[in-house]
Amino acid sequence: MEKLKVAFSTLGCRMNHFETSAMEEEFENKGYILSGFEDKADIYVINTCTVTNDADRTSRKTIRQAKRRNPEAIVVATGCYAQVSPEELAKMEEVDLVIGNSHKTAVLELVEQYINEKRQDKVFIDNIFRKNEFETFQISTFYEGARPILKVQEGCNSFCSFCIIPFARGKVRSAKIDQIVQQVKILVDRGFKEIVLTGTQLSQFGYDHKEGFLYDLLNQLIKIDGLYRVRLSSMGINEIDDKLLGLITSEEKIAPHFHLSIQSGDDKVLKDMKRNYTVSQYAQVVNEIIKRRPDTAIGTDLITGFPTEDEKAFENTVKVIKELPFAYIHVFTYSERKGTAAQKIGDKVHPQEKKRRTKIIRQISEQKNKEFREKYLGKPLEVLVISERDGKKVGLTGNYIHIKFDSQKPINSVTEVVLTEVGDERENNIGKEI
């Protein structure tokens, strides 16, 4: 029997990329041939995102593209959109199987059952909140440059009024600390120096078991010989207690780069979003991190056009983000999500006004990011060589500055460079090896 070709497309977050990589490995180990998504394949698996309406549209567009490439192919929609809105995807004539996050670890099995005509069900989904165990823990096969991404937590217990993700990912489930330590040791033994820890809400790690929290996990990881750096994905300020704050601002093995979502710079809007902190409380945490570790890069997420964000609230947000020491801002235009508390308020901000506000925040972000990088011009910086591009090595600092430079150093080595030129784009910086 001729081997079947399978192609994957991943939308959305690092978590999805990690999980796609795990699925690819599973299919490949079973004898399938991995193919590029632009190629003609026998099976297409689209790992969807549903964080915004635009993400939904992109997911549907990607599904249609797959079926056009090969009308005879089996097209599988999995991921967050499949979990939250399975009926929408099931109605698409291009979709053969809808597999929610509740069944994501069984994609290969369900595809093979479909091929062998052992069952003709189209939709495979269960209540995600019934999931009590962390699944699919394994060595990372997804990398950003030379950096393995390790998913250690899934789900969120916060239920912000605008967010659909808890309904897509469920409640918090965390990997066991000893499992994570074992996997990181294996990756370090393979020559990797930086590990990126990711999760739906990483700072809620351990909320589901009695083994310890993020502080306890990090305390174990920093003891691993040969581990150069641990980088953390998005955290919430509500979950950063004094112990964790002390560790992340004092331990050199923890990258001075923290993504702390603010979402709004107006207290009334934050309350309506059910964020459970004030602007003052958020600023206090950020400023304390910078005070203790001045070179830290603070990134954030921000939503424009939330239903109760009037012009005054937006002006407050602009003032706050200009004042706070952000290295970059990811801005999202509010998108009403079915099933969320904010949907009951209604979508009250005009689309053109949302677009205007988003543009303003993006311009501020670009300026702040350039100013952040310019602070390091002419300074010696320690970088991890993570890739090679355009004949030059690409190094990454602890505080997330990408620098291109000439070097004979291999990938996964550490060296020093002087930043000589800051580009308009975040990754277009030039340096000289010392």
Secondary structure, 3 states (H helix, E strand, C coil): CCCCEEEEEECCCHHHHHHHHHHHHHHHHCCCEEECCCCCCCEEEEEECCCCHHHHHHHHHHHHHHHHHCCCCEEEEEEHHHHHCHHHHHCCCCCCEEEEHHHHHHHHHHHHHHHCCCCCCCEECCCHHHCCCCCCCCCCCCEECCEEEEEEEECCCCCCCCCCHHHHHCCCEECCHHHHHHHHHHHHHCCCCEEEEEECCHHHCCCCCCCCCHHHHHHHHCCCCCCCEEEECCECHHHCCHHHHHHHCCCCCECCEEEECCECCCHHHHHHCCCCCCHHHHHHHHHHHHHHCCCCEEEEEEEECCCCCCHHHHHHHHHHHHHCCEEEEEEEECCCCCCCHHHHCCCCCCHHHHHHHHHHHHHHHHHHHHHHHHCCECCEEEEEEEEEECCEEEEECCCCCEEEECCCCCCCCEEEEEEEECCCCCCCCEEEEC
